[in-house]
């Protein structure tokens, strides 16, 4: 596979305020890349730099080998973009907006456009100002997809969509992926990223702290095991074991909750020395991993840099 | 200052109170500075009185050879400028909060809707009162400095009279905003009505026996008080009429606000409503304005252009119609006066016909209106960028240069359209009223406004590369006011020619009498082109929406 997006040491600040600093990553053609981060982390800044709405202070961003700033016109022909906070002429109807952008782009298949409108069940006769937040999002989603772009850049695409339309969006992303097209989406809805993306980048305070396959990110998981014993067990039994990050005794020593990282082999063997009533293991969600990267203490970030 | 809605709103107005109050106060003082130089000899005094009589359509020429009288006379038309802030404040007071969505939060507080609206209106009136006091104090200071014969009471009453007429138009804007979905159309409609009422007030000064028509205008009651002229004084009844009108309009606005949906509008009676157009769900929608950035820009500018055309063309046609009546009135007033002949020569700068001489002076206001239109459109461009409405357009395969130039081209087209329709209206008015004018020069005078409109627009586009919308609009408004004063008062202040050349109006000249000066027109167009090129270069390189 070849990289469709290449970002190298990209830096952008707003006067004295931080934007992003030295962000580097690549997105391969055909991938669905999830760009994760809390509010103000730098997701939208990165996306707006890719779309040449902002000019980088330093570093480089390329799409299909073309410079995002210098060759933005060529790039925009192959990109479908959905901004985080769509603002459009409030006096135009949804239909007029879609027709206007179809005209500006040129070459939009009207039959496909009508299909998209039907899929999202959008009433195109209403003025943009009369739409609910979700319907506004539908309009801009349709305009991003309507020309079957080779690359979709979507900033928080499902924000405000109801579950049914989120599902429709998931299908559209899957279709795009199946057709070999690339999707770059930012989100803080981790279940969505887990579900739709093949690769994930996590940005925090303007710096990329982790990048990898969704499965790979999950592999560094810190999961939990809760073991209930017939008799009280001393905490020291588990504290020094490989893979144990934290030990919490429950029910006067009858149960133990272990925060785990890595293999559970040592824990299982140690637990086998006592009469076990039950054992439960919790899979971490991406949510858990995500939250871990945004804990107040800086330790996870350092760790993440090491892993990445 | 955050303890109540009243105080919070007043806090929001603090910069405007100081800026507008002091700025307008200085506007009032500026003509006072030139009186001494104008009345050095009895002949000069007679000439000044004659000159003022030629502008009687604009304001009553009473005691114009005194400091207070001259300032009152000179500020006449400027009530238009002074009333801009209240009409903007009134239109956004409730509607602006609704557009931003902050009204929902405000009304979620355990506080009656009525109180919210009353506190906000009271804050605006308080702000106007403070502005009035500032203007009054500055007028008094100006009078004291340049030898005026009015006291502190006169100055403060002058400020109060201004505050009252501003309260009328602020309240009118608030009322109109109950019927509009956005604040812009409410502000535009109020500005149109303001100009209409100014013209309505002018009617009785031009057309005999028409005072009853002018009484329909709030401006008429404002002009009944002239507190800076002790011999004329203040008309308490007229002030009460203005106060009652402001209360009535504000009260009606609040009455409607508490009864309507937040974010909705008050429906017009069925017989006043336009037939509802059912938008089609089918694509393509077949709208002419969706084909390109230029076409879309034309679609956006079409309605404001229509209203501005109506106002400017009607005003110009009125001036053409009024000139003959004014000439008759002046001839009766000044028959046999040697100053009259000199006056016309001064106005026209030569031996042109009386019609053209008078009209040339009156037409001085038309480019200002066209330039004000350009300011509003620059405001729209800058606001679109600031509010993120350009983001998706720029994400389409359209170069930034094409987007900016498409928008500018639409503005240029609208400017030309306004001028052409105004010219046709003037021809029609001249034909109907039998005023004889040189057709070529009339065309030069009207079409000569176009470069000035383009100049303002280009400078605004350039400045929007760095400035936020409010600052850009403020800068252009200041520039417009400064140019106007340099050209309007500068010659009386005997400002050096180099200073007079700083004003764009200098290059407009007196086309009604002397035709267009090609070098001047090309010079203005060249400066506009340079500003547009620089503005385009800046826009092509700047961060969008930051």
Contacts between the chains, C-beta under 8 A, distances in Angstrom:
chain1	res1	chain2	res2	distance
A	14	B	546	6.3
A	48	B	544	7.7
A	51	B	394	7.8
A	51	B	395	5.6
A	52	B	394	7.8
A	53	B	391	6.3
A	53	B	394	6.3
A	53	B	395	7.5
A	53	B	543	7.1
A	53	B	544	4.4
A	53	B	545	6.9
A	54	B	543	4.6
A	54	B	544	7.1
A	54	B	546	7.0
A	55	B	541	6.6
A	55	B	542	7.6
A	55	B	543	6.0
A	73	B	397	5.7
A	73	B	398	7.9
A	73	B	399	5.5
A	76	B	395	6.2
A	76	B	396	6.4
A	76	B	397	4.4
A	76	B	398	7.9
A	77	B	397	4.6
A	79	B	395	7.4
A	81	B	392	7.2
A	81	B	395	4.1
A	83	B	388	7.1
A	83	B	391	5.1
A	83	B	392	6.5
A	83	B	395	7.4
A	85	B	388	6.2
A	86	B	388	7.7
A	86	B	391	7.8
A	86	B	392	6.9
A	87	B	387	5.3
A	87	B	388	3.8
A	87	B	389	4.8
A	87	B	391	6.8
A	88	B	389	6.4
A	88	B	392	6.6
A	89	B	300	7.2
A	89	B	389	6.5
A	90	B	182	7.5
A	93	B	279	4.9
A	93	B	285	7.1
A	95	B	279	7.1
A	95	B	280	7.1
A	95	B	281	6.7
A	95	B	282	7.7
A	95	B	283	5.5
A	95	B	285	4.8
A	96	B	285	5.4
A	96	B	287	5.7
A	96	B	290	6.0
A	98	B	283	6.9
A	99	B	283	6.1
A	99	B	284	5.4
A	99	B	285	5.5
A	99	B	287	7.0
A	99	B	290	5.0
A	100	B	290	4.3
A	100	B	296	6.0
A	101	B	392	6.7
A	101	B	396	6.0
A	103	B	290	5.7
A	103	B	291	5.3
A	103	B	292	6.9
A	104	B	292	7.4
A	104	B	293	7.1
A	104	B	393	6.9
A	104	B	396	4.1
A	104	B	397	7.4
A	104	B	398	5.7
A	105	B	396	5.4
A	105	B	397	6.3
A	106	B	397	7.7
A	110	B	283	6.4
A	110	B	284	7.1
A	113	B	283	6.6
A	114	B	283	6.2
A	117	B	283	7.5
A	123	B	281	6.7
A	124	B	281	5.2
A	124	B	283	6.8
A	125	B	278	7.3
A	125	B	279	4.0
A	125	B	280	6.2
A	125	B	281	4.6
A	126	B	279	7.4
A	127	B	279	7.8
A	129	B	181	7.0
A	140	B	392	7.1
A	143	B	392	7.1
